[in-house]
Amino acid sequence: MSAPTTSKPTVTEREARQVAEAAREQTWRRPSFAKELFLGRFRLDLIHPHPLPADDDVQRGEEFLAKLRDFCETKVDAARIERDARIPDEVITGLKEIGALGMKIDTKYGGLGLTQVYYNKALALVGSASPAIGALLSAHQSIGVPQPLKLFGTEEQKQTFLPRCARTDISAFLLTEPDVGSDPARLATTATPDGDDYILDGVKLWTTNGVVADLLVVMARVPKCEGHRGGITAFVVEASAEGVTVENRNAFMGLRGIENGVTRFHRVRIPASHRIGEEGQGLKIALTTLNTGRLSLPAMCAGAGKWCLKIAREWSAAREQWGKPIAYHEAVGSKISFIAATTFALEAILELSSQMADEDRNDIRIEAALAKLYGSEMAWKMADELVQIRGGRGYETAASLAARGERAVPAEQMLRDLRINRIFEGSTEIMHLLIAREAVDAHLSVAGDLIDPDKPLRDKAKAGADAGVFYAKWLPRLVVGPGRLPNAYAEFHPPGHVDLSCHLRYVERQSRKLARCTFYAMSRWQGRLETKQGFLGRVVDIGAELFAMSAACVRAELLRSRGDHGREAYQLADAFCRQARIRVGELFDRLWTNTDDLDRTVVEGVVGGVYTWLEEGIIDPSDDGPWIADARPGPSERENVRRPIR
């Protein structure tokens, strides 16, 4: 057996991009509404009529939601979790007993077999009772052992691990390292082949559920050697195995109850039968797992929006200022309208994306990523607006409010708890780049070789010919479309309801405009477009708003057709679309009128020490420790703080 690697791989920016590119799903075997939207093709037929779950799925899902609601109302003390920074063992045991660990696991493996729609409804419900519990259940099922095994595991692995995950064992997903975040090409944890086993060495950071987990999904680099293709590979690891040490339970500004830690592996022996997929497929497994796994975050964000709306409604009606409830003052009322309209849109995005995931007719990799991006950003804004509406009481803790005789409303906790969603499972900045890559995939497929400096002239010539054919057909279609026809999408303007058809025509027109802008940017910057992260981020944000508008209109029409608050749903969708149109207009303006170049100059000055004089006159309370902890492999020198729950 060779010795474990003791230094991190050195990779260039280009090599890192190549690793990420190789891991992404290369083909589009099924249609994608969002992909078409970025290409200027508004395929409303892919989402309308709104897909619906089967009756038996609804019955099974509603029965569990009723059981979960009763459990949350009678067994969960959110204030205690916040105060003690820990979910009580008896609560986790109770969740196991009602089957909450196995919501997404097939019934033949002992799970509940809920659909994505009802799994997300359950997360929204339990997350409103305690975001820490929502995080525990989500990390266990959305990215932990159950999901990658469902997609890539062998039948033997499923039979071995899924029954445990469904009822007794908590799982965690371990990818991040102290010096490796969204750049997995530099992954330093190794799994060295040793006969029929692998020897695991390395350190993993921010292991949500890692402190209490029984089973781990670990990403490690297999060295290339005789009989082994090598590469980043996924393994199922027993948390109780010799050489596994949880060295620290991390503490955060929010989600105080999560069991997130630092885990060290020292010569941990893993049977080859615990490898998920083939060697070198680890990143592909991780990215594919996240395609639908990301929907858990917008589920809890939608739930947070509902709570913000409830508190804003009740408080702004009770609190009077200058002779009338503060809700009727325009400065506050506009915030309430934003919360209500945005909550409707977030639920619409979630329901649509989840049902499409269940039907498996569409490729939803972009839709799920947009849902995560948009949900995390807008939920944070809604919570921030709620704190502002509550004023000083919004900044005051629930415990302090209760101590002086007022209702214990944890608005400031909600703000702290939601903040991590803009970082979890791909930060907003990384999501922008990930979605942008998928959005321009059609262009890179036909013209990528033209802007690749490493391609020979022969390949560039062929790419030029292919691009000419593609753009000769595609560009003319961006000039006109149904959005110019006054009667298009007329079914979205039923008698007695506000007009939503005008918003869908707007989406169609702006979709074509967005595609034209993207094409112009590729023509202007070519290979340098990947460095224009500000531009790409705005392109993605425009697409997110257009997707949200589409989802809101489609859901409003579904509710109207079912006689389920249709008139009110149309009003909320109309309000949201009008608010979103303002944001879209601003984003389009900022595509070409911005300070990106100036910002780059300032950044160079900051990093180069030109402005250090501006930092004078303060005291930095930070200590002088290293920016990044030493994570060299080796035996642990710290106490194992792992805390299995039985």
N, C-alpha and C positions, 0 to 999 in steps of 0.2 A: 504494500500500500504506500502510495506517495504521500508526502507531507502536505498538509493543507496550505492553501495560499495565504500569505501573511500581508499582502498589500492589495490595495484596490486596483482594478484594471484601469489603465490609462487609455482614454478614448478621445478622439477628436469630435468636434461638433458634427461633422459629416458622418462619422462612424455611428454616433449616437442616433442620428436621424435614420440611418439605414437599419439599425436594430429595431427602432420603433416601426418603421415602414414594413419590415418583414413580419412583424407580429400582428399588424392589422389585417382584417379580413379583406382579401384582395378583390373579390368579385361581388356583384349584386345579382343574386339569383331571384330575388323577389322585389316587387316595386316598393318605392319609398316616397311617401308624400313630401317629406321635408327635403329630400334630395332633389326631387322635381321642382320644389319651390325655389331652391337656390339656383336652379337652371332656368328659371323664368317660365316654368310650366306649372300652372295652378291646377293640380289634379284633384278637384273636389270629390270626384267619384271614388277616390281611395278612402275617404273618411265619411262620406255622406251617401246614404243614410247611416247614422251613427251605429256602429256594431253593438250588439247586445249579448249578454251572457245567456247560457242555456238555463232553463227553469230549474233543473236539478242542482246546478251550480249555485243558483241564487238561494235555493232552500238551504243547502248545506252551509253556505256562507253566512246567511242571516242567523241560522241556529247558533253558529259559533260566535258571531258578533254579540248576540244576546248573552251568551255565557261569559264572554270576555268583558262586556260592559258591567255585568254584575260583579265579576271579580275585581275590576278596577275600582268600582264604587265602594266595595266592602272591605277589600284587602290591601289596597294601595294607599299609603300615606305619603303624598308627594312632599309635604313639608318635612317629614322625618328624613326622607332620602336626601333632600337638599341640606338639612341640618347636619346629618351624620356623614354625608358624602359617601353613601353606600346603600345599595339596594339590600334590604334585609334578606337573609337566607330563606326565610319562610315564604317570602314573596316569590322568589325564583323557584322554590320547590312547588308552590301553588301553580305557577305558570307551566311547569313541567306536567303537573297532574291534569290540567285541562287541555293539554296537547299543544300549547302555544309554541313550543320548540319545533313542532313538525307541521306548521301551517302549510308550507310549500312542498312538503315531502309526500310522495305518492302513498296512497292508502296501502298498497301491497308491501310497503316497507314500514308500516306502522304510523304513517303520518296522517294528516287530515285531508290532504289533497285539495286545498283551496286553490281557486284561480288567482291569477295575478291581481285581478280587480278586487277580490275580497281579502287577499293578503294585504293589499295596500290600505283598504278600509280599516282592517284590524290595526295596522301600524299607526294610522291617523288617530284612531281611538285610543290606543294604549299610549301613544306619544303625547296626547293631550293630557292624560293622567300623570305621566312622568316621562319626559324626553329621555331620561337615562334608560328606562326600561325599553323604550322604542329603539334606542341605539343598540341595546344588548340583543334584542330579538332580530333586528335588521342585520347586524354584523354576523350573527350566527347563521342566518338563512340566506341572505342576499349575496354575501361574498364568502362566507365560511364554507365548511366542508360540503354541505348539501348541494349547493348550486354547481360548483365545478364537477362534482361527481355525477350529477344529473346530466350534464352536458358531455362530459368526456370520460367518465369512469366506466370500468368494466362491470359486468353483472356481478362478478364475485365481490368487487369493492363495494358496490351498492348494497349487496346482501350483508356485508360485514359491518359497514359503518352507518348506513342510513337509519336502521332501526335504533341505534344508539342515539343518533342526533335527533330523532323524532321524539324521544321520551326522556332521556336521562343526561346525555352528554352535550355540553356547550362547546361550540367551535369558534375558531378565530382565523383570520386571514393575515399572513405575515409576508409583506413585500418590502415595506419601507425600512431603510437602515439609517443610522445616524448621519451619514454623509451621502445618502441616496434617496431622493424623493421621486420626482417625476422623470428621472433620467436612469431607467433601469439598466442601461448598457454598462453602468459602472457598478453593478451589483457585486458585492464582495463575498457574501456568504457562499460557501462551496459545499458540494455534495460529491465527494471523491469515491469513485467505484472501488469496491473491495470484495472481490468474489461475487456472490449473489446479492450483496448489500451495497449501501452507500454510507459514507461517513460524513456527517453533517457538522460543519464548523462555521460560526459567524454570530453576528448580533443583529437583532431586529428591534426597531423602534416603533412606538405608537401602535402597539398591538391591541386594538380594541377587543375586549373579552379575554385578552391574553392572560390576565391574572387569575381568572377562574376557569379557563378553558380546559377541556379534557382532550380535545382533538384540534390539531392545527393544520392549516394549509400553508406550507412554507415554499417560497420561491428561492431556489439556490442555483448556482452556476456549477454545472458538471464539466470538469476539464475534459477536453478532447484527447482521447487516447485510443489505443488499440481496442476495437470492438465497441467503442462508444463515440457517437457523433458529437456529444457534448452540447453545451448551450444552457440557457436558463430553463430550469425544469421545475415542475410542481410535484410536491410530495405531501402525503398525509402523515403527520407525525403525532405520536402519543405524547401528550404534554407531561406525562409522568415518567417518560423514558429517562434512563440514566444519562446525565450530561446536559439536561434541559434545566435552566435556572431562570426564574423570573427575578430579575435583579432590582426592579423598582416598580412601584405603582405610581403612575404619573398623576399629577393634579392640574386642573385647568380652570379657566375663568368661568366656564359653564359646564353643563353636563357633569356635575360633581359626583354623580353616582356611578359613572362608567368605570369599568375595570380595565383600564388601559395601562400597559406597562412596557418594560424593556426586557427582552428575552434573549438569553445567551445560549448558544449550542456549542458544546465542546465534545467532539468525538462521539456524536450521537449516532448510533447504528440504526439504519432504516432499511427494512427489507425492500427488495426491488418491487415486490407486489404492492407496495404502498406508493409507487410512482404513478401520478395521474398523467395519462397520455404518454407520448414519446419524449425522449430527451430533446431539449431544444424547443418544446412547445409551450413552455411555461408562460411566456408573455402573451401568447395567443390565447391561452386558457384564461389568463387574468382579464384580458380585454374583453373577451367574449362573455365571461361571467358578469362583467360590469355592464354589458349592453342592457340587460333587463334589471340587474342588481341595482343600478342607479335609480330606478323608479321608487325605491324605498324612501329616499330623501325627500323628493317632492311630495310623497304621501304625507310625511310628517309636517312638511311645510304647509300643505293645504290644511291640515288639521290645526296648525298654529294660526293660520289666517282666520279660520272659523272662530277660534277662541278670541283673537284680537277683535273681531267684529262684535262678538257677544259683549265683551267688556266695554268696548267703545260705545255701543248702543246703550247699555244700562247706565254707565257713568255719565255720558253726555246728556242723558235725559234727566238724571237726578241732580246734577250740578248746575246751579244757576249763576249767571253773571249778567249784570246790567239789565235785570228785569226779565230774563228769559233763559231757558236751558241753553247751555253752551253749544249744543248740536245745531241750533238755529243761527249761530254766528258763522258767517261764511268762512272765516279763517279756520274754524274747526270742522265745519260741515264738509269742506272740500277733502279733508283728511279722511273723514268717515266714508265719503263716497269712494275714495280711492281704495280703502280697505275692503269695502263691500264688493266693488266691481272686480278687484284683483283676486279676491278669494274665489269668486265665481269662475274666473278664468283659470286659476290654478287647479281647481277641481275639474274643470273641463279638460285641461291638458292631461291631468292624471288619469281620468276615466277613459279618455280616448286612447292614450298610449298603452294603458294597461289592457284594455280590451283587444287592441291590435296585437299585443304580445300574446294574449291567450289564443287568439285565432290563428296566429302564426302564418297569416297570408302575406303580411308586409314585412320588409326589413325595417326595424325600428331603431337601428343603432343611432341615427341622428336624432330621432324624436325623443328617445330616452335621454340622450345627452342634453338636448335643449330643455327638456323637462327639469333635469337636475340643475342646470345653469339658471334658468329663469325662475324656478321655484325657490332656490336658495337666495337669490338676489332680492326677489320681490317680498319674500317672507320677512327678511331682515328689515326691509323698508317699512313694511306694515307694522312690525313690532316697534320700530323706532318712532313711527307716527303715533302709535298707541301711548308710548311713554310720554310723548309731547302733549297728547290730549289729556293725559292724567296729570301733567305738570309735576310738581314736587312729589306728589304721591306716586308717580310713575318711577321716580328715581329712588324712592324709599323701599326698603325690603318688605316682603309680606309679613315677616315676623315682627318688624317694628310697627307696621300698621296695626297688627292685631294687638300688640302690647299697649297701644294707646286707644284701643276701642273701635278701630275701623276695620272694614272688610279686608281680609288678607289677600290682596290681589298681587300675584307675583309677576308684574309687568317687567321689572328690571331683570328678573331671572329669565323670563322668556327671551329678552334681548340677548342676554349672555349665552343662553343655550342655543339659540339659532345661529349665532355668529360662526360656529364651526362648520356649518353646512356649506359655507362659501369656500371651505378648504377641504373637507372630507371628500374622499373618492374622486379626486381631481379638482384642484382649485379653479376658481373662475378663469384665471389666466390660462391654465392648461386646457380647460374645457373649450375656451375660445380657439386655441390652436388645433385641438383634436377635431372639433366640428368644422373648422375652416378647411382642414385637410380633406375631410369627407365631402365637403361642399364643392371643392374644386376637383374632385376625383375624375369627373368626366373630361375636364380639360387636360389634366395630367396624363390621362390614358391615351389621348390622341396627340398631345403636343409636348408631353413631358420630356421626350428625348431632345427636343429642340432647345430646351433651356438647361439641359444637363451638360456641364462642361466636360464630363468624362466620356461622353458618347462620341464615337467616330463619325466622320462626315457621312458615311453610308447610312447609319441609323438616323442621323439628322435629316437627310434627304427623304427617307421613307416617312419619318414623322411629319415633315412638311407637307408631303402629299396627302397623308391621312388627315391632317388638320385642315387642309384646304377643303376636302370633301365634307368633313363634319361641320365646319363653320359656314360653308355655303348653304347647308340645309338649316342650321340652327339660328344663325343671326337674323335672317328675314322674319322668323317667327317671333322675334322680340319687339317688333315694331307695332303690331296691332294684336288685339285679343278680345275676349268677351268682356273685359273690364271697360271697354269703350261703348258697349251696347247698353242702352238705358233699361232694357227689360231683362238683362241677364240675371240669373239666380232669383227669378221672381217668386219662387216658392218660399223665399225668406222674407217676404213682405205680405203676410196673410192679412185679411181684413181685420181691423180692430187692433192691430199690433204695430209697434214702431217698425221702421224699415231697417232690416239688417242686410238686405241685398246690396245696398250702397257700400257697405263695408267689405263685402266679398268682392265686389268690383274693384274697390280700392286695393285689396290684397292682390288681386290678379295683376293690376297695373304696376304696383310696387314690386311684385315678384319679377316682372320683366325688367323693370328699371334696375333692380339689384343685380340681375344677371348681366345687364349691359355694363354696369359699373365694375363688376368683377372681371369681365372680359377686357375692359379698358385697362384695368390695373395690371392684368397679366401681360398685356401688350406693352405697357409702359415700363414695368419693372422686371418682367420675365423672371429669371431665377432669383432675383433679389426680393420677390414678393414675400417669400417666407420670412424675411427679416422685418417686414412691415406689419408688426404685430398690432399696432394701434388700428391700422386700416382693417386688418382681418377681424379684429375684435368687434369693430363697428358693423362689419358685414354680418357677422354671426348674430349680433344683438338685433339687427333689423330682421333677420330671418326668424329669430325667437319671437319677436313681437307679431310678425305676420302669422306664424304658427299658432300663437296664443289667440289671435283674433279669429282665425279659422275655427279653432277648437271651441271657442266661446259661442260662436254663431251656430255651429253644428249641434252643440249641446242644448242651446236654447230652443232650437227647432225640435229636437228630440223631446224635450220636456213639454213643449206646446202640443206636439202630436199625441202625447200620452195624457194630456190634461193635467199635468203635474206642475202647477205654478208657472204655466207657460207665459202668461202676460208679464209677470214679474221677472222671469228669466230673460225675456226679450229686452226688458228695460235695463237689467244689469249688463247684458251683453252689449247693448248699445252704448251704455256709459263707458264700459271698458274699452270698446273699440275707439270711441272718440278720444279717450285719454291716450290710448296707444298710438293713434295717428299723430298726435302732437309729438310723442317721443320718436316715432319713425322719422318725421320731418326733420327733427333736430339731428338725428343720427346721420341722415343723408347729407345734411349740410356739413357735418363734421368729417365726412369721408374726405372731403377735399379742402376744407377750411379748418385747420387745426394747428397745433403747436408741436407736432411730432418731431420735426427737425430741430427746432429750438430746444425742445426737451432733451434731445440726445446730446446737444452741446452742453447743456447745464449738467447733465448726468456725468459727462466726462470731466467736468470741472469739479463736481462734488467728489467723485472717486479719486481724482488726481490731487485732492487737497487744496484746491484753489480757494474754496470758501470756508476753510476751517475757522477763520476769524468770526464767522457768523454763529459759531457754536460757543463762543466765549460768554461768560456770565452765568453759567449754570453749574450745578453739581450733578454728576451722574451717579445714581444710587446702585448701579450694577456692580457686581464684584469683578475680580480680574481673572476669572476662570476661562478656560478655552471656549471658543465659540461652538465647537463641535466636539463631543466627548470622544475619547479614545475607544475605538471599537475593534481593535485588533483581536483576532481569534486567540483563544486560550482558555484555560480553566477559570471558572468564576471565583472571585475573591469576596463575594457578597452573599448575604443570607438569601435563601430562596423564599420569596414572599408569595409564591403561588398559593391560592386558596380555593381548592376544589370544593364544590357545593354538593353535598349528598344528603 
